[in-house]
Amino acid sequence: MPKPLATTVVGSYPQPGWLVDRAMLVRKGVPRTRAEDVWRLDGEDLADALDAATLLAIHDQVRAGLDIVTDGEIRRESYFNHFATALGGVDRQRVGEGVNRVGGRSLVPLVNGAIRRTAPIELEAATFLRAATDRATKVTVPGPFTLSPLAQDEHYRDQRTLALAYADAINEELTELAAAGIDVVQLDEPYLQANADAARGFAVEAINRALQGVAATTALHTCYGYAVYVQDKRGGYPFLDALGDTVADQLSIEYAQPGLTPDALRPIAHKTVVLGVLDLSSAEPEPVGRIADRLRAALDVVPADRLLAAPDCGMKFLSRASARERLAAMVEAAAVVRAEL
């Protein structure tokens, strides 16, 4: 039986200022195309620095007491672009333009051929993670629905067809990650919240295709976007109910900053829920008692052996000191509530 109220992160962890230009990273938003200029080093120096920063991220998570750790996505400029720009069928010379979640225009990959996975993308980083810790591990990739609107499609010219092609490439990637010993593989699907009308047409189909047959615990994360960019997260999840029909073992959602109530969890309570209990928009880390109260409330709907604690979203834009303090508080809160069971 899984440990009650196990703890994890969503995916990303702060990248040190000696590794990236953090101010530039924030200005760029969430890069959809390559953004090599954010790195402060290059060549062998960058490769060594990426290894060192990844080990720091893993160390911080283990020291905080997390049960499931990631590599902090330290090697990525964003959760999205590292995978999206590595696929076959994406133009290497030109970039496209697409609509972002707030209605603005963003540079995005330009798809001019059949989407295909020509080589492993996250496998080398996953192998490094697996060798660096004896904790359970998680690796994330962007989900097929979120990838599909964030591309200029000159090949398929149909969003559903493009999403299904992405799903096939993702499935190949996740299958290899599972074979490499990664315990949890996760799809990041923030655009389910922002594009619910389109999602109703084919998102569940694409997600299930991406996860089908993967021999690891499968997770699906959806959110409103990073707190540094999105302050108002009221309004709930218009597509959450449908996620109960996916084959994902775990559903990971923001809960703290949006101020959701346990009733919001009822449509997905038959799944394992990775509950966002850390509000990453707050200037100061929240007290252990407030985090514990969120877990206690959720236990009215989701049993403890199917409830995990996590930050609301990725921690990429926090300082490392803040991330460490918040994770330690979350682990302590989970221990407090676990002792009450």
N, C-alpha and C positions, 0 to 999 in steps of 0.2 A: 504494500500500500504506500502511495506517495506520502512524503512528510507533510503534515498539515501546515498550511500557510507558508509554504516555501517561498523564497525570495529570489528575485532576478532583476535584470535591467531590461529595458525595451530593446536596446541595441547599442547606440552610440554613447561615448564617454568623452570628456573634454580632451582636445588635442593641445599639447603644451605650446606656449607662445614661442619657444625656441624651435618648434617644428613648423608651425603655420603662422601666417599673419592673421591673427584672429579678427582684427578690425576689418580687414579686407574680406574675410570669410563672411562676416555678418553683412557687409555691404552687398555682397554678391547674392544674398538670399540663399536659396538652395540650388546650387548649380545643376543644370540638366545636361550640359555639355562639359567637356573637359575644362578644368580651371587650374592648370599646373602652376600658375603664378602665385597661388596662395602658399606654396611651399617655400621655406626659407633656405633650403639646401637642395643640392642636386647630386646626381651620380651615386657613387659609393657612399658618400656622406649621408645622402638622403636614405638609402637603403638601411644603413646602420642605425640612423636616427628613428626610422619607422619601427625597426625591431625593438629598440630601447623603449620607445614611447608605448608600444603595444604591451611590453612586459610590465611597464608601470601601471597601465590600465588594468591588466589582469591582477596584478598585485593589490591594487586598491580595492578591487571587488572582493577578492579573497579575504583581505584583511578586514573589510567591513562585515564579512560573514555571509555573503550571498551564496545561495545554494546552486544557482545556475549562472554562469558567467559568459561574457562575450569577449571578443578582442577589442571592444570599444569602437570598432569601425575606424580605427586610427589611420589606416592606410587609404581611406577614401576621402575625397573632397566633399562628397555628399552621400547620403544613403542611396541615392538614385543613380548618379552619373557613372560610377565605376562599373556597374553592371550594364547599364543601358548603352554605353558607348563601346562596349567590348564585343557586341554581337555582330555576326555577319548580317549583311543586309542594311547596315547603317553606313551612310556616306562618310568616308574618312576626310574628305576635303571640304565639304559644305556643311553648314548647320541650318536647321530650320527654325520656324517660329511657331509658338503655340500659346494657348490661353492658360494662364495659371489659375490657382484656386480662388484668387480674389478678383478675377476678371482682367488682370493686366496681361501684357505680352511678355513671353520669356523665350530665350534661345533654347531650342530643344534638338534632340537628334533628328536627322533627316533620313527617313527610311526609303531607300531606292531599290531595294531588292528583297528577296525572301529572308525573313528573320530566321537565323539559325545560330546555334552555339557551335562555334568552330574549335573551341578549346576551353578547358576549365577556366573559370573566372575567379572564384573565391576559394578554390581548393588549396592553394599554397598558403594563404592566410589561415585557413581553417586547420590545416595540418600543424602550423606553428602554434596556434591556440591549443590544439589537442595535446601537443607535447609539453606545453608550458604549465599545465595544471592537472590535478587529479579531480577537480570539481566537474560536475556536469557542465556541458558547453552548449552554446547556442550561436547560430550564424543566421544572418538575415539577408534577404534579397528583396528588391522592389517587386511588388505583385503585378500580375498581368493587366489588371484593370487600370491601375495607376499609370503604368507604362503607356497604355494605349492613347490617352488624350495628350500626353506629353511627348508627342512625336509629330513631325510633319510627314504625312504618309503619302508618298508618291508611287507606292507599289500596290498595296491592297485597296486603298481608297475606301475602306470600310472599317469602322472601329472595332466591331465584333471580330472580324476575321483577323485583324492585327492583334487583338488581345489573345485570341486562341493560338496564334503563332508564337507570341511571347510565352504563353503558358507551356507550350511544348519545349521551348528552350529552357525555361525555368525548371521544368520537371527533370530534364537531363542533369542540370546543375545540382538540384536538391538530392537526386539519387546518388550522385558521387559524393556529396557532402555526408550523407548518411553512411555510405560505405566507408568513409574515412573516420568514422567513430563519433561524429557530431551527434549529440543527444537530441537537440531541438533545432529544427529548421523553420524559419519564420518568413512569411510574406508581409511586407509593409504596404498597406493599402490606404493611405490617407485620403485618396480621392473618392473613396466610397462615401465619406461624410459630405464632401463638397459637391459631388455629382451623383446624387442619389437617383435622379430620374434616368440617367443613362445606365447606372448600375443595375437597375431593375431589369434591364433587357438581357444582360449577358454576364454580369459579374460573377455570380455563383457558378455558372458553367465554366468560366475561365479559371476561377480559383480552384475548383474541383479538378480540373484537367491538370493544373500545375502541381497539385498535391497528390494525385492519384498514385497509389502503389509505393510511395516513399517510405522506406523502412526506418523511420525515426519519428519521434513525436513531432507533429506538425502544428504550427501556430500561425495565427493571422492577427496582425496588429492594424487597427484603424484609429484615426485621431483627427484633430482639428488643425494640426500643424504645430510647429515649434512655438513655445510661449513667447520667445523673443520677437516674433512677428505677429502672433495672433493673441490679443489680450481678451477679447470678448468671445467666450466659448459657450454662450448660452444657446439653447435651441435643441439640444439633444442629438440623437443619431437617427436620422430618418431612414437609414437602411439597416439598422442593427438587427431587427427581427429576422431578416432574410439570412443573416450570417449563421443562424442556427441550423440552416439547411446545408451548410458546407461540410466537407469531410474533415476540416481542420479539427484537431484534438483540442486546441486551446484558442480562445478568443481574448485578445489583449486590447483594452480600451482605456482611454482617459476617463477618469472618474472624479478626481480631486478638483482641478481647476474649473471644470464645467459645473461643479456642484450638483452632480447627479444624486438621485435617491436610490435605495436598493430596488425599488419597483422597476427601474430601468433595466435591471439585470434579469428579470423574470423570463423574457423571451429566449434568453441564451443560458438559463440556469442548468440546462441538461449537459452543457459543455464544461470543461475546465475554464475558469475565468481568471485571466491575469489582470488584476485590478490596479489601475493607476491610483496610488494613494499618496503620491508626492506632487504637490502643486508647484511646478517649476517656474511659475510667473512671480511667486512671492520673493521679495527682496531678501528675506531671511529664512533660513531653514525652519520648518514647522516643528512644534513640540511633539515629542513622542506620543503624548496623550491624544492629540488630535489625529495623528496617523492611526493609532490604535482604535479610535472611535470609528473611523471609516471601515476598518476591517470588521469590527464587531457588528456594524450595521449590515454589511454585506452578508454576514453569516446567517442572517435571517432568511436569505434567499439561496445562497450557494453553500454547500457543505464544506467544511474546512479542508478535506482531502482533495477538493477540486477548486480551491481558491488560492491563488498565488498573489504575492504583493510585489509591485514594481513601481517605478516612477510613472508619471502620466505618459511621458514621451521620451525621446532620446535626450541625453544630457549634454550633447555636443557643445552647446553654447553657454554652459556654466563654467565657472572657474573650477579647477581641480579641487581646491580646498572646499568649496561649497558642495561639490558632488560627493566628496568623501563624507562630509558631515551629514548630508541628507541620507546617504545610503546607510550609514551607521544607525541613524535614528529609525529608519524603516525596519532594519533588522531587529533592533531592540523592540519596536512596537509589535512586530510579528511574534517575537518571543513572549512578550507580555500576554498577548491574546491567546497564544498557543497554551500557555500555562493555565489559562482559565477554562480550557475546554474540558 
